[in-house]
Amino acid sequence: MSLTAKKIYSVILLTAMLCGLFSTVFLAQAAQAPTFTVNNTMAAAPGETVDVAITVNSSAGFCAGEFTVTYDKDVLEPVSVTKGSAAGTYFVGNATYTANKMFFATIDTDLINAAGTVATLTFRVKDHVVLYNGTLDLEVGTIVGNEAEGYGYKDVSCVAQDGIFSAARSIDVPELDDPEQINTLPVVQMGSEFVLSSPRTNDLSITEVAKNFSESLVTKFLDPVGNELPAAKKLTTGSVIELYSNDTLKNTITVSVKGDVNGDDTFDGFDAYLAGLLDKGVLTAYEIGAAANDAADVNEDGAVDEADFEQLESNGLNQ
């Protein structure tokens, strides 16, 4: 089909007008302007296909309308636009209207005044996404309602409410002492870094961690000084996971292992020493890095203090 969705909508609207569909006596126009809302989507996973509903409130009244939803094309791939139960008889949709917009339009011969879903937009979260919090921006074009006296049509006001879209990656790894026990580790944002925080009891071998990433990605695993690690190695505090798509670096994740502050894969007095410096303010979280600072917070109370120092000191003495 060579016409764009908007052109198709215009043809439908013009045909309806010429055929006199709007000359039918309508119900009185709804007293309240229709509100169209993009429903929120929380914590979608990379690679997941997600449906996002565009709904209209129950006290609304309209006969036709056109809608555009803008999304982050670096995070989401468009899949489809489908008609909802609260759409009119005629419906057109274009999932690839532009590089970062979906479009749909609907029209009916009767006033649409029931609550429900006007359209469902389907997206796929791109594989390289680590954490994302953004919006799906809804733009409503012409909204048509009936004239107060019951003949013809007129533009009506409406309210458009954007939706929140969030995505989050987690990593599944087995425990060292019980490989059948799988633990899910969230990736969290600490300052400007994405950090994978793990207790020392988990298996952070590259072989296990790599299972969490799509084959569409190229993943590189680096040691704390930037050397690429072979698959047989394990990740320690300061190790970095790089995610590439089409030869472009898309995201990095830094590893934190509780207690291993300096990233040498041991738990000794030097880790306690670094925690003591952080506790006294001689060393700052910015200077040591988000992952190392997180590794020093062994009791996970959100601060590196004397209690962390004492616990790490005890661990070092028991090595």
C-alpha positions in Angstrom: 0.0 0.0 0.0 1.6 3.2 -1.2 -0.4 5.7 0.9 0.7 6.6 4.4 -1.6 5.9 7.3 -2.5 9.6 7.5 -3.5 9.6 3.8 -5.6 6.5 4.3 -7.2 8.2 7.3 -8.0 11.3 5.2 -9.5 9.2 2.5 -11.7 7.4 5.0 -12.8 10.7 6.6 -13.5 12.3 3.3 -15.5 9.3 2.1 -17.5 9.3 5.3 -18.3 13.0 4.8 -19.3 12.6 1.2 -21.5 9.7 1.9 -23.4 11.7 4.5 -22.4 9.5 7.4 -22.1 12.5 9.6 -25.6 13.7 8.7 -27.1 11.0 10.9 -28.6 12.4 14.2 -26.0 11.7 16.9 -26.3 11.5 20.6 -25.5 14.8 22.4 -21.8 15.5 22.5 -20.2 14.3 25.7 -19.9 17.0 28.3 -16.3 16.2 29.1 -13.4 16.2 26.6 -12.1 12.7 26.0 -8.8 11.8 27.8 -6.5 9.5 25.9 -3.8 7.8 28.0 -0.7 5.8 27.2 -0.6 3.1 29.9 2.6 2.8 31.9 4.9 -0.2 31.3 7.4 -1.0 34.1 10.5 -3.1 34.2 10.3 -4.8 30.8 13.2 -7.1 30.1 15.7 -6.8 27.2 14.5 -8.9 24.3 10.9 -8.9 25.6 7.9 -8.1 23.4 5.6 -5.7 25.3 2.0 -4.5 24.6 1.2 -0.9 25.4 -2.5 0.1 25.5 -3.8 3.5 24.5 -7.0 4.0 26.4 -9.9 6.5 26.5 -12.0 7.4 29.5 -15.6 6.4 30.0 -17.1 9.9 29.9 -15.5 10.7 26.6 -17.3 11.2 23.3 -15.7 11.3 19.8 -16.4 10.0 16.4 -12.9 10.1 14.8 -9.3 10.9 15.7 -5.7 10.5 14.7 -2.8 9.7 17.1 1.0 9.6 17.0 3.2 8.0 19.7 6.9 8.9 19.9 9.4 6.5 21.4 13.1 6.1 21.9 14.3 4.2 18.9 17.6 3.2 20.6 15.6 1.3 23.2 12.5 0.0 21.4 11.7 -1.7 18.1 8.2 -1.2 16.7 6.3 -4.4 16.0 2.6 -3.6 15.4 -0.4 -1.4 15.9 -3.7 -3.2 16.5 -7.3 -2.0 16.9 -8.8 -1.9 20.4 -12.3 -2.4 21.6 -12.9 1.3 22.0 -11.9 2.2 18.5 -14.4 3.1 15.7 -15.5 0.8 12.9 -12.7 2.0 10.6 -9.1 1.8 11.9 -5.7 2.2 10.3 -2.3 1.9 11.9 1.3 2.2 10.9 4.0 0.8 13.2 6.8 2.3 11.2 5.4 5.7 10.4 8.8 7.3 11.0 12.0 6.1 12.6 10.7 6.8 16.1 6.9 7.2 15.7 3.8 5.0 15.5 0.6 6.3 14.0 -3.0 5.2 14.1 -6.4 6.7 13.3 -10.0 5.7 13.8 -13.5 6.8 12.6 -17.1 5.7 13.3 -20.6 6.7 12.2 -21.7 6.8 15.9 -20.3 8.6 18.9 -17.7 6.5 20.7 -18.4 7.0 24.4 -17.4 3.8 26.2 -14.2 3.4 28.1 -11.6 1.0 26.8 -8.5 0.5 24.6 -8.4 2.5 21.4 -5.2 0.8 20.1 -2.5 -1.5 21.3 1.1 -0.8 20.4 3.5 -3.7 20.4 7.3 -3.0 21.0 10.3 -5.2 21.4 12.9 -4.1 23.9 16.3 -4.1 22.2 18.8 -6.7 23.5 21.5 -4.2 24.5 19.3 -2.3 26.9 20.5 -2.3 30.5 18.3 0.2 32.4 15.9 2.7 30.9 13.3 5.1 32.2 11.6 7.2 29.7 8.3 8.2 28.2 6.0 7.3 25.3 4.8 10.7 24.1 1.2 10.8 22.8 0.3 13.5 20.3 -3.4 13.7 19.4 -4.2 15.3 16.1 -7.8 16.2 14.9 -10.5 14.8 17.2 -14.0 14.9 15.7 -17.3 14.9 17.5 -20.9 15.6 16.5 -22.4 19.1 16.4 -24.5 20.0 19.4 -27.7 20.1 17.3 -27.0 16.6 16.0 -25.9 17.2 12.4 -22.4 17.2 10.9 -19.2 17.2 12.8 -16.8 19.5 14.6 -13.3 19.5 16.1 -13.4 18.8 19.8 -10.8 19.3 22.5 -9.2 16.4 24.3 -6.5 15.6 26.9 -3.4 13.5 26.0 -1.5 11.8 28.8 2.0 10.4 28.1 3.1 7.0 29.5 6.1 5.9 31.4 8.2 3.1 29.9 11.0 1.4 31.9 13.2 -1.5 31.2 15.6 -3.4 33.4 18.2 -6.1 33.0 18.9 -8.8 35.5 21.6 -11.5 35.6 20.9 -15.1 36.6 23.8 -17.0 38.1 24.1 -20.2 40.2 25.5 -20.4 43.7 29.0 -21.8 44.0 28.1 -24.4 46.6 24.8 -25.3 45.1 24.7 -25.0 41.3 21.0 -25.9 41.2 20.2 -22.7 43.1 19.9 -19.9 40.7 20.0 -16.3 42.0 18.8 -13.3 40.1 21.0 -10.2 40.4 19.6 -6.8 39.3 21.7 -4.3 37.4 21.5 -1.0 39.2 22.6 2.5 38.3 25.2 4.1 40.6 26.0 7.6 39.5 26.8 7.3 35.9 27.7 3.6 36.0 25.6 0.5 35.6 26.7 -2.0 38.3 26.1 -5.7 38.7 26.3 -6.3 42.5 26.8 -9.9 43.7 27.6 -11.6 47.0 30.8 -13.7 46.9 28.8 -16.9 47.1 27.7 -16.7 43.5 29.4 -18.2 40.4 30.5 -15.2 38.3 32.4 -17.2 35.8 32.2 -15.7 32.3 30.6 -18.9 31.0 27.6 -18.5 33.4 27.2 -14.7 33.0 27.4 -14.9 29.2 24.3 -17.1 29.2 22.2 -14.0 30.1 22.9 -12.1 26.8 21.3 -12.6 23.4 23.3 -14.1 20.6 22.5 -10.9 18.6 24.9 -9.1 20.9 28.7 -9.2 20.9 29.8 -9.3 24.6 33.3 -8.6 25.7 34.5 -9.3 29.3 37.4 -7.1 30.6 39.4 -7.3 33.7 39.7 -4.2 36.0 42.6 -2.8 34.0 40.9 -3.3 30.6 42.4 -6.5 29.3 39.9 -8.9 27.6 39.3 -12.0 29.6 39.1 -15.6 28.2 35.9 -17.5 28.7 37.5 -19.7 31.4 38.0 -16.7 33.8 35.7 -15.3 36.4 34.5 -11.7 37.0 35.8 -9.8 40.0 35.1 -6.3 41.3 36.0 -3.8 38.6 35.5 -6.2 35.7 33.5 -4.8 32.9 31.0 -6.3 30.5 30.7 -4.5 27.2 27.7 -4.9 25.0 28.0 -4.3 21.2 25.4 -4.2 18.5 26.4 -3.8 14.9 30.0 -3.2 16.0 28.9 -0.2 18.1 29.4 -0.2 21.9 25.9 0.3 23.4 26.4 -0.2 27.1 28.8 -1.3 29.8 28.2 -3.0 33.1 30.8 -2.9 35.9 30.9 -5.9 38.3 30.9 -5.6 42.1 31.6 -8.6 44.4 30.9 -7.9 48.0 34.1 -7.9 50.1 36.4 -7.9 47.1 37.0 -4.1 47.2 40.3 -4.0 45.2 39.2 -6.6 42.6 41.9 -9.2 43.2 39.4 -12.0 43.9 40.6 -12.4 47.5 39.0 -11.2 50.7 41.8 -9.9 53.0 43.2 -7.1 55.1 43.7 -4.8 52.1 40.0 -4.8 51.4 39.4 -3.8 55.1 42.1 -1.1 54.7 40.2 0.4 51.7 36.9 0.3 53.6 38.5 2.1 56.5 39.8 4.8 54.2 36.2 5.2 52.8 34.8 5.3 56.4 37.1 8.0 57.5 36.6 10.1 54.3 40.3 9.8 53.2 39.0 8.1 50.1 35.7 8.9 48.4 33.3 6.8 46.4 34.0 8.9 43.3 37.8 8.2 43.7 37.5 4.5 44.2 34.6 4.0 41.8 31.0 2.9 42.2 31.7 -0.8 42.0 34.5 -0.8 44.5 32.5 1.4 46.9 29.6 -1.0 46.6 31.9 -4.0 47.3 33.0 -2.3 50.5 29.4 -2.0 51.7 29.3 -5.6 52.8 26.4 -5.2 55.2 24.4 -3.5 52.4 23.1 -0.7 54.4 23.9 1.9 51.8 27.0 3.4 53.4 30.6 2.3 53.9 31.2 2.7 57.7 33.0 1.2 60.7 30.7 -1.9 60.6 31.9 -2.8 57.1 35.5 -2.2 58.1 35.2 -4.5 61.1 33.5 -7.2 59.1 36.1 -7.1 56.3 38.9 -7.0 58.9 37.5 -10.1 60.5 37.3 -11.8 57.1 40.9 -10.9 56.4 42.1 -12.3 59.7 40.3 -15.6 59.0 41.9 -16.1 55.5 
